[in-house]
Amino acid sequence: MSYQVPKRWSHGDIPVAADMNKYSDSLNAIHDITGDALRGYPSAKLQAGEDENHFFVHRYRWLWYIGSGTLEDADAENETITLSGDTTPKRYDLSSVSWLTVGKLFYVSDCAWCQETEAP
């Protein structure tokens, strides 16, 4: 099936199977286009004044980012990696970071945007 725009619901509407199937069919259509290219989205660090720090649980090989910043061990036990860039997206190969193992918590600070991905 192809993507279908889901119904716009109003207060008091009662969902029926035909309306709900559009959601399932549309998610399947999106998956057919994108495949299993999952992404690891960061969580914002919940401390006042540090809204440009993003926590990750390491899962994928590539870190995409915009701007200049640092990649840091959340435990502060290992060296900080400098990320240099500008206003265009850059990628960093996380497999080159010796202390970064799958499942380890790390954060990226001072980048305008960042995301961990499976594919370069």
C-alpha positions in Angstrom: 0.0 0.0 0.0 1.0 3.6 -0.4 1.0 6.3 2.3 -2.4 7.7 3.1 -3.1 10.8 5.1 -4.8 9.7 8.3 -8.1 11.1 9.3 -8.1 14.3 11.3 -9.9 13.4 14.5 -12.3 15.6 16.5 -13.4 15.4 20.1 -16.0 12.7 20.4 -15.1 10.7 17.2 -15.1 7.0 17.6 -12.3 5.1 15.9 -13.2 2.2 13.6 -11.0 -0.4 12.1 -11.0 1.1 8.6 -9.7 4.4 10.0 -7.1 2.8 12.2 -5.8 0.6 9.3 -4.6 3.7 7.5 -2.0 4.2 10.3 -0.7 0.7 10.0 -0.7 0.8 6.2 1.1 4.2 6.2 3.8 3.0 8.7 4.4 -0.1 6.5 4.7 2.2 3.4 7.2 4.4 5.3 9.2 1.3 6.3 9.2 0.1 2.7 10.9 3.4 1.7 13.3 3.8 4.6 14.0 0.2 5.4 15.7 -0.6 8.7 17.9 2.5 8.7 17.3 3.3 12.4 18.6 6.3 14.1 19.7 7.0 17.6 18.2 10.3 18.8 19.8 12.1 21.7 18.1 13.2 24.9 18.7 16.7 26.1 20.7 17.1 29.3 18.3 18.2 32.0 20.3 20.9 33.6 19.7 24.6 33.5 21.9 26.5 31.2 23.2 23.5 29.4 20.6 23.0 26.7 23.2 22.3 24.0 24.4 19.1 25.6 22.9 15.8 24.3 23.2 12.4 26.0 23.5 9.2 23.9 23.6 5.5 24.7 26.1 4.3 22.1 24.4 2.0 19.5 25.5 3.0 16.0 28.8 3.7 14.3 28.3 7.2 12.9 27.7 10.5 14.6 26.4 13.2 12.4 26.6 16.8 13.8 26.5 20.5 12.8 28.9 23.0 14.4 31.9 22.6 16.6 31.8 20.9 19.9 33.1 17.9 22.0 32.3 14.3 22.4 32.7 13.4 26.1 32.6 10.3 28.3 29.7 10.7 30.7 31.8 9.2 33.5 34.6 11.8 32.8 37.2 9.0 32.8 38.4 9.2 29.2 39.8 11.9 26.9 37.4 14.4 25.3 37.2 14.3 21.5 37.0 17.6 19.6 34.4 17.8 16.9 35.2 20.5 14.4 32.7 21.7 11.8 30.6 24.6 10.5 27.0 25.0 9.4 27.0 21.9 7.2 26.5 18.4 8.5 29.6 16.4 9.3 30.1 12.8 10.3 32.4 11.2 12.8 33.3 7.6 12.9 32.6 6.5 16.5 34.4 3.2 16.0 37.7 5.2 16.1 37.0 6.2 19.8 38.7 3.5 21.9 36.8 4.0 25.1 33.3 4.1 23.4 31.8 0.7 23.6 28.2 -0.3 22.7 25.8 0.7 25.5 28.2 3.3 27.0 26.7 6.6 27.9 28.4 9.7 26.3 27.4 13.2 25.4 28.0 15.7 22.7 28.2 19.4 23.8 28.1 22.7 22.0 26.9 21.3 18.6 23.8 22.8 17.1 22.5 19.4 16.1 23.7 15.8 16.4 22.5 12.3 15.7 23.9 8.7 15.9 23.2 6.6 12.8 23.9 3.1 11.5 24.7 4.1 7.9 27.2 6.8 6.8 
